[in-house]
Amino acid sequence: MEKENLKLTSSEIGSLWGEYVNGTAVDIVNRYMVSIIEDEQIKAIFEDAIKTFEKQKHQIVTFIENEGFPVPIGFTESDLVKGKQRLFTDILCLNYLHIMTLHGLLGHSTSLAVSVRKDLRDFYDSCDNDAKKMYHQTIELLLEKGSFQRDPLFYPAENPEYISTQDFTNGLFGTDRPLSATEIISISFNIKKNIMAKTLSIAFGQVTQTKEIRKFLTDSEKIADGQIKSFAKIMQTDNLPVPKSWETEVTTSTDSPFSDKLMLYHTGFLFQAAQAYHGAGLASAMRTDLVATYESTILQNLMVTKKWFNLMVKNKWLEQPPLAPNRKEIAKEK
């Protein structure tokens, strides 16, 4: 079969569907942020991000329509309320774009890994290059503004060594050992992502007009805060610095710039996406206390996701992804 005539697989359709829905959610937030940002350098990066996604969105729609699938609903201008009082500072907006760019890098790489058709692989290559460009831009500007939080520094040992004792895995019992550089990668990264989840939960919680959603967001904030403290305690035990929080970068506005649907979806997305990073951290953990912390965190996020799912379904806000044919139902029709 000619490569250009290959039908898209279920995995390829699923990746396009996810890229569209998640991309439109972040795009709406970006469009709000660019409308309130005062710093011209930060505004310019957001304008680039919006133009980049518009290009990607058009190509995703083309792929989906050419296969005869309906284009997802996703999120639209109806989920954005313009002219509202600002909810975030410029620096929080820039940090948000940086964190979402990290999500984009992982998402594009995953989509590329399940793609076979060349035009789709070329598309995700392009998306990955766009995300890498944005990653460099956000870091450079955060460094320039003095707002990029670097991970802890290490003093080098004289020589490489082999592990020589079973105590290397101890943490709760026996002889403790300092955190390894490979463990700190995930700990620091997960703290930063939890800080963003907590910050957005605070912001969304103070502007939503729905009591049930406010309670969910308040509970999510407490869970994210507890996870931050658990990982921070492990870092601080080894006298390592912990990333600062961003709560003070949220204004006191109670005027919502977003639909409840968007805010609830975005919060659930962050907790679901975090599971991949917590799983990676668990895989690299070699101390029992760290393993226990990751296991507890993953379980907590599963409970948050369950409550989120129920709320989204109750409000008819959770869009259904393409499903495999129900052969039993098809057979009944005859």
N, C-alpha and C positions, 0 to 999 in steps of 0.2 A: 504493500500500500504506500502511495506517495505520502511523504511526511506532512505536507501541507493539507492533506485530506483527512488526517487522523481526527477522530472525534475526541472531544475532551472527556477525560475520565471523571469518575465521581470525585476523586481527590482534587483534581484540577478545578472542577466546578465549585467544590466546597471552599477551596482557597480563594477563588475569585469572589464568592459570596461573602466570606469573612472580611476580605480586604475592603469590599465596598461598604458594608455595614459599619465596621470599626472606623474606617477612614472618614466616612461622612459624619460620624459622631465627633471625632477630634476636629474635623474641619469646621464644624459649627462653633466649637469653643475657640478655635483660632480666629474665626471671623469676628467673634465678640471681642477677643483680646486686642486685635489690631485696631478696633474702633476706639479703645480707651487708652492705648499705650501712648505716652508722651515722648519717650526717648526715641529719636529718629533712627538710631542704629538698630534698636530692638524691633521697631516697627517694620524696618526694611526686611529683616529676616522673616517676620511673619508674613509679609506680603509675598515673599518668595515661596514660603511653605504653602500658601493658599493657591498660588499659580501652579505649583508643582502638582498638588493633589488634583486640581481641576483637569490637568493633562492626563493624569493617571486614571481618574474617574471616567473620563471619556473613553479610554482604551478598554477599561474593565467592562463598561456597558456594551461596547462593540463585541467583545468576546462572548458575553452572556447572550446577547440578542442573536448573534450568528448561530448559536447552538439551539435556539428556540426556547430558552428558559426565560421566565419573567425577571425583569430587573428588580432587585430588592427595593423595599421602601426606604430603608435606612433612615437618615435624618436629613431634614430640609430646613429651609428658611423659616418654616412655621415653628420650628423648635428654638428659634432665636428671637428674643424680644429686644429690639434696638432702642437706643435712647435712654437706657436705664442707668442708674447711678453705678459707678465703677465698684466692682467687687474685689479685684485683685490689684496689687502693685505691679509696676513694670518688671521688677526683678522676679516676682513669682511667675509672671507670664513667661519669662525667658527660661526659668527652671522647668516649667511645665512643658515647654516645647522641647527642651533637652531630654526629659524623661520619656515623652511620647516618641521622640526620634529613636530612642533606644528600643522601645517596643516595636517600632517600624522596622528596624534593622533585623530583629529576631523574626518578625512576621514575614518579611520578604524572603529571608533565607529559608524559612520553613516552606513557604510556597514554592520557591525554586526547587527545593529538594523533592517535592512530589510532582513536579512538572516534567513532562516528556516532550510535548510538542515544541518545536523550535521557536515559533513566534511567541509562545508563552514564556519560555525560558529567557528569551531576549528581553521581554517586557519586564520580568522580575529582576534581571540583571540591571536594567535601566532604573528600576525602582530602588534597588540596593545602592546604586551609585548616587542617586538623588539623596537617599537617607544618609549615606556616608558624608556627602558634602554638607548636609544640614548638621550632622553630628560635629564636624570640625568647626562650622560657623558658630554653633551655640557654645561650644567649649571656649573658643577664642574670645568671644564676647563676654562670657561669664568670668574668664580670667582677667580680661581688661577691666571689668566692673568690680573686680575683687570679690566676686560672689561664687566662684567655683570651689567646691569643697573637695580637696584632694584626700586620698586615703592615707592611713598612717605610714610614716617613713620607718624603715628598718636600718639598723647599723649592721653592716656586713660581718659575717663570721670569717675566720681566717681560712678555713678549708671546708670542702663538702664532706658530709658524714652520712653513714648508714644508720637506720634505726636499730638500736641495740637492745631494747627492752620492751616487754609487753605493756609496760606502764604508759607507753606513748598514747594508747587509746583511753586512758583513764581521765576522768573529769569529775564525776560525782563521787567516786571512791578511790582510794589509793593516792598515788603521787600525781599531783597536777603538773602539767607542762604548759608552757606558753603557747598561744595560738600560732599556727603556721601561716606563712604567707598565702598559701593556697586556700586556707580556710577563711582568711580575712577578705579575700576577693568577694565571696558570696555574702558574708556577714555585712560588710560595708554597703554592698549594692542593695541588699534587701532592706537595710535600715533606710537608705535614701528613698527607695520606692514606697516603703511604708509611710514615710514622712509625707510624701505626696498624697497617698491615699487618705491619710488622716487630715491633711490640710483641705483637700477637696470635700471631704465629708463634713468638715466644720463649715466651709463656705456654703455648700449646697444645703446643709441642715438649717442654716439661719435664713435662707431665702425661700425655701419651699413653703407652700401654703397648705400642704396636706399633712395632717397629723400623723398618719400611719407611716408615710415616707420619712417624715422628720425623725420618728422614733428609730426607723431602720438606720438612717444616716448617723444618728447619735450613737446607736449601738456599734455601728461600723467604726466610728471614730474611737470609741473606747477599746475595741479589739485591736485596731491598728496601733493605738498608743501602748497597749499592753505588750504587743509584739516588739515594738521599738525598744521598750524598757528591758525586755528579756534579752535581746541581742546586745543592747548597750551595756548591760550588766556584765556580760561575758567579755566585752571589749575593755571595759573599765577595770576589770579584775587584773588585766595585764597592763594597766596604765596606758591604754591606747585611747586616743581622742575619738569622740563620736560626732557624726555630722549634726549640725544644728538644725533645729526645727524651723518651719516656715509659717507657723500660725499667725505671727504678727504681720505677715504680708497679706493677710485677708482683712479687708476693711470691715466697718460695722454696718454696712448696707444690709437691709432686709428686703431689698427690691430685686426680684429674681430676673436675670437676663435670659434664663433658659426654661424650657418646658420641664415639668417633673419627669416626663418620660426620658429625656436626655440625661438629666442628673442621676436618675436611678440607674439607667443603663450604664453610664460611665463608671459609676462606683462599682457595680458588679463586674464590669470589664477589668478594672484594676485588681480586684481580689482574685478573679479567675486567672488573669495573666501572671499574677504573682506565684501561682502554684508551680509554674515551670521553673521559676528561679529558686523557689524553696526546694524543689526536687533536686535541682543541680547542686544546691548547697548541701543537702542531705547526702548526696552521692560523694561529695568531696570531704565530708566531715569525718574526722578520725578521733574525736573525743566524745565520750559518752554523754556529757552534758550538752554538747552541741547537737548531737543526734536527737536527744530528747526534746530539745527546743524546736528543732525543725519539725519533728513529728507532731508536736503539740500545735505548732503554727499551721501546718497543713490541715489538721483536723478542724481547727477553728475556722479556717477559710472555707472548708467544705460546708460547715454549718451556716456561714454567712451566705454562701452561694445558694444554698437550699432556700433560705428565707427570701433572698433576692428573686429567685426563680418564681416562687409563689406569688410575690408581689407583682412582678412583671406580667405573669399570666392573668392574675386577678384583674389587672387594669387593661388587659388586651394590648400590651405594649411589646411583647416578646415575639419577634418575627420568626417564623418557622423556616429553617434552612431546607434546601431540596432533599427529598426523601427517596429512598430506594423503592421501586415498585412493590406494592403489597400483592404478592402473587395469589394469596388465599382469597383476597377480596375480588381480584380480577376473575378468578375461577368461579366465584359465587355468582357473578353477573351473568354467566352463561346458564 
